[in-house]
């Protein structure tokens, strides 16, 4: 189980880093401005499902050997659920209504959550690899 927990956490960490720093930037660089919003909205719904699923599985796999790592991974899963079900719709509503100040605040919060997820999974990854 420790090896599977390590591999699943590595998948989580790598997937989040690639999406956040690679895919999203690629979309904004490649697509015309009017097409980026709808594509990013659809992609983030899947991104959060990936984070939720991978972190929940990793938490379950890590539980027997490292309760701290399992707790961090479970927290990632729960906050990904919040981000997908509550925060992302609020960001979309702010965008749709043209409320730029609210969008900046909510988007900044979503970025902070994603960075915390990446940092948390990276920390767990180093714990599990030790």
C-alpha positions in Angstrom: 0.0 0.0 0.0 2.7 2.6 0.7 4.0 2.3 -2.9 0.5 2.7 -4.3 0.0 5.7 -2.0 3.2 7.2 -3.2 2.4 6.6 -6.9 -1.1 8.0 -6.6 0.2 11.1 -4.8 2.8 11.5 -7.5 0.0 11.4 -10.1 -2.0 14.0 -8.1 1.0 16.3 -7.8 2.1 16.0 -11.4 -1.4 16.3 -12.8 -2.1 19.4 -10.8 1.2 21.0 -11.7 0.8 20.2 -15.4 -2.7 21.6 -15.5 -2.0 24.7 -13.5 1.3 25.7 -15.1 1.1 24.0 -18.5 -2.4 23.4 -19.8 -4.1 26.5 -18.6 -1.3 28.7 -20.0 -1.4 26.8 -23.3 -5.1 27.4 -23.6 -4.8 31.1 -23.0 -1.9 31.3 -25.4 -3.5 29.2 -28.2 -7.2 30.0 -28.3 -8.8 33.3 -29.3 -9.9 35.4 -26.3 -13.6 34.6 -26.8 -13.0 30.8 -26.7 -10.7 30.6 -23.7 -13.5 31.1 -21.1 -15.8 28.3 -22.1 -12.9 25.9 -22.6 -11.3 26.7 -19.2 -14.7 26.4 -17.5 -15.2 22.9 -18.9 -11.6 21.9 -18.2 -11.7 23.1 -14.5 -14.8 21.0 -13.8 -12.8 17.9 -14.9 -9.7 19.1 -13.2 -11.4 19.3 -9.8 -12.9 15.9 -10.3 -9.4 14.6 -11.0 -8.0 16.3 -7.8 -11.0 15.0 -5.7 -10.7 11.4 -6.9 -6.9 11.1 -6.9 -6.5 12.8 -3.5 -9.3 10.6 -2.0 -7.8 7.4 -3.3 -4.3 8.5 -2.2 -5.7 9.3 1.3 -7.2 5.9 1.6 -4.0 4.2 0.5 -1.9 6.3 2.8 -4.1 5.9 5.9 -2.6 2.6 7.1 1.0 3.8 7.0 0.9 7.6 7.5 -2.2 9.2 9.1 -0.8 12.7 8.7 -0.3 12.3 5.0 -3.8 10.7 4.7 -5.3 13.7 6.6 -3.6 16.2 4.2 -4.8 14.3 1.2 -8.3 14.1 2.6 -8.2 17.8 3.2 -7.2 18.3 -0.5 -10.2 16.1 -1.5 -12.6 18.1 0.6 -11.4 21.5 -0.5 -11.4 20.3 -4.1 -15.1 19.4 -3.6 -15.8 22.9 -2.2 -13.9 24.5 -5.1 -15.8 22.5 -7.7 -19.2 22.7 -6.3 -19.2 26.2 -4.7 -16.3 28.3 -5.6 -16.1 27.6 -9.3 -19.8 28.4 -9.9 -19.4 31.7 -7.9 -16.4 32.6 -10.1 -18.5 31.8 -13.2 -21.4 33.9 -11.9 -19.1 36.9 -11.2 -17.7 36.6 -14.8 -21.1 36.3 -16.3 -22.4 39.3 -14.5 -19.3 41.4 -15.3 -18.4 41.9 -11.6 -14.7 42.2 -12.1 -13.8 43.0 -8.4 -15.7 39.9 -7.2 -14.1 37.8 -10.0 -10.6 38.9 -9.0 -11.3 38.0 -5.4 -12.8 34.6 -6.0 -10.3 33.7 -8.8 -7.5 34.7 -6.5 -8.9 32.4 -3.8 -9.2 29.5 -6.3 -5.6 30.0 -7.3 -4.6 30.0 -3.7 -6.4 26.8 -3.1 -4.8 25.1 -6.1 -1.3 26.3 -5.0 -2.1 24.9 -1.5 -3.1 21.6 -3.1 0.1 21.4 -5.1 2.2 22.3 -2.1 0.3 19.9 0.2 0.6 17.0 -2.2 4.3 17.8 -2.8 4.9 17.7 1.0 3.0 14.4 1.3 5.0 13.1 -1.7 8.3 13.8 0.1 6.9 12.2 3.3 5.8 9.0 1.5 9.1 8.8 -0.4 11.2 9.1 2.8 
